[in-house]
Amino acid sequence: MTSAKQSSVAIVTGASRGIGAAIARRLVRDGFAVAVNYASSSAEADALVAELVQQGGRAIAVRGDVSKADDVRGLYEAAEQQLGKVDVVVNNAGILKTVPLAQTSDELFAQTFAINVGGVFNMLREAAARISDGGRIINLSSTTLALNLPGYSIYNGTKAAVEAFTRVFAKELRGRRVTVNCVAPGPVATDLFLNGKTDEQIAQFSKMSPLERLGQPDDIANAVAFLAGPDGAWINGQVLRANGGLA
Ligand code: NAP
């Protein structure tokens, strides 16, 4: 049974932690009912949903691996049944492991493409049939694509694909008033960026932007909220680099 719709509905993939959790918090603050997707961090996702509900928001946690088309269908179905027709899709789930191309394993290549590219593809294909007219789609790319740092070949390859999907899909949705954009963060203080880096490496990255600090998850949530909200209506098929001027 589909619930009566009380507010705009958003799905945020990979929202148990990091940037996705900040986006979910911000969208609930902006009045959206939010489906908080995650792959394995159920305790974090449940705690986030409890926090949002306690503050008077509408949110549900939905487990699902975005690289699996069946899980993605289940994610949309859970959102539709429990919150209502989906108006905003934020494709945030992603993984990063930096390894020189020559040392990359078949498994790492396959896994990174399955989640970062296959996950966005599955979500977009399903969105074509399910998103409300006038809806918004925001995909997470990365400023690393502009930096060409050693070790980022596989990851940058996935984000190049995400940017390509964004530009084409924006045109394929002609007539539906749906916008499709990317937000491309610079380094943001989350597990994905911090894990495996020395304090010295983190300090170096912090100094790269002329604003001389790391991005925080809220910096990225602000950019996503702009694209998801009324002020972002005329932005379509674009990549917004939210990186403090790094590149
Ligand atoms: P993070 O802290 O590592 O969090 C990643 C999130 O994605 C978690 O909620 C994780 O859920 C989820 N996830 C991973 N694999 C998944 C899958 N197969 N299906 C569903 N969810 C999955 O990462 P983050 O830094 O917030 O990054 C978010 C996005 O921003 C990514 O697309 C990343 O490439 C991009 N980005 C990040 C930075 C940065 O510096 N942090 C810079 C540029 C771009 P579980 O815990 O349940 O696995």
Residues whose N, C-alpha, C, O or C-beta is under 5 A from the ligand:
A	BS01	NAP	G14 A15 S16 R17 G18 I19 G20 Y38 A39 S40 S41 G64 D65 V66 S67 N92 A93 G94 I115 L140 S141 S142 T143 P185 G186 P187 V188 T190 D191 L192 F193
